[in-house]
Amino acid sequence: MLDGNSLTYRAFFALPTDMATASGQVTNAVFGFTSMFAYMVKDQQPDGVLVAFDRPEPTFRHEANPLYKAQR
C-alpha cells in the first residue's frame, strides 16, 4: 500500500517545474509519481498494489478532532 499524497508531493518537489505540456500544464508530479511507482513495482515485485489518497473534503476524523491535520 502506498501513500499517494506523499508520493505525489515528493515527486512534485523533486523535479523541476519547467516540465510542462505545450499549453503550459506542469507535469513534473505526474512524471515523477509514475517513475517512482514503476521503479517500486519493478524493485519489490508485489502481488498487488494499492495507492491511497486523502479525500479533499473533511471526514469523520475532522468531526471527532477539529485539529486533525490542521497544519496541512
C-alpha positions as CSV (number, residue, x, y, z in Angstrom):
1,M,0.0,0.0,0.0
2,L,1.3,3.4,-1.0
3,D,0.5,6.9,0.3
4,G,-0.4,8.6,-2.9
5,N,-0.4,12.1,-1.5
6,S,3.0,11.7,0.0
7,L,4.4,10.2,-3.2
8,T,2.9,13.0,-5.4
9,Y,4.2,15.7,-3.1
10,R,7.7,14.2,-3.2
11,A,7.5,13.9,-7.0
12,F,6.4,17.5,-7.4
13,F,9.2,19.0,-5.3
14,A,11.9,16.6,-6.6
15,L,11.7,17.6,-10.2
16,P,11.9,21.0,-12.0
17,T,8.7,22.8,-12.6
18,D,9.7,23.5,-16.2
19,M,8.4,20.1,-17.2
20,A,5.1,21.0,-18.9
21,T,2.8,20.4,-21.8
22,A,2.7,22.7,-24.8
23,S,-0.2,24.5,-23.2
24,G,1.8,25.1,-20.0
25,Q,0.3,22.5,-17.7
26,V,3.0,21.4,-15.3
27,T,3.6,17.7,-15.4
28,N,6.6,17.1,-13.1
29,A,4.4,15.5,-10.4
30,V,2.8,13.1,-12.9
31,F,6.1,12.1,-14.4
32,G,7.8,11.7,-11.0
33,F,4.9,9.8,-9.5
34,T,4.8,7.4,-12.4
35,S,8.6,6.9,-12.5
36,M,8.8,6.2,-8.7
37,F,5.8,4.0,-8.8
38,A,7.2,1.9,-11.7
39,Y,10.5,1.6,-10.0
40,M,8.9,0.4,-6.8
41,V,6.8,-2.2,-8.6
42,K,9.8,-3.4,-10.5
43,D,12.1,-3.5,-7.5
44,Q,9.6,-5.0,-5.0
45,Q,7.6,-7.2,-7.4
46,P,4.5,-7.2,-5.3
47,D,1.5,-9.5,-5.8
48,G,-0.8,-6.4,-5.8
49,V,-0.6,-2.7,-5.3
50,L,-3.0,-0.3,-3.5
51,V,-2.5,3.5,-3.7
52,A,-4.5,5.6,-1.3
53,F,-5.1,9.3,-1.5
54,D,-6.6,11.7,1.1
55,R,-10.1,13.0,0.4
56,P,-10.3,16.7,-0.3
57,E,-13.3,17.3,2.0
58,P,-13.5,16.8,5.7
59,T,-14.1,13.3,7.1
60,F,-15.3,11.8,10.3
61,R,-11.8,12.3,11.7
62,H,-12.2,16.1,11.4
63,E,-15.5,15.9,13.2
64,A,-14.0,13.8,16.0
65,N,-11.0,16.1,16.3
66,P,-11.1,19.6,14.8
67,L,-7.3,19.8,15.0
68,Y,-6.8,16.7,12.7
69,K,-4.4,17.8,10.0
70,A,-5.0,21.4,11.0
71,Q,-1.5,22.4,9.9
72,R,-1.7,20.9,6.4
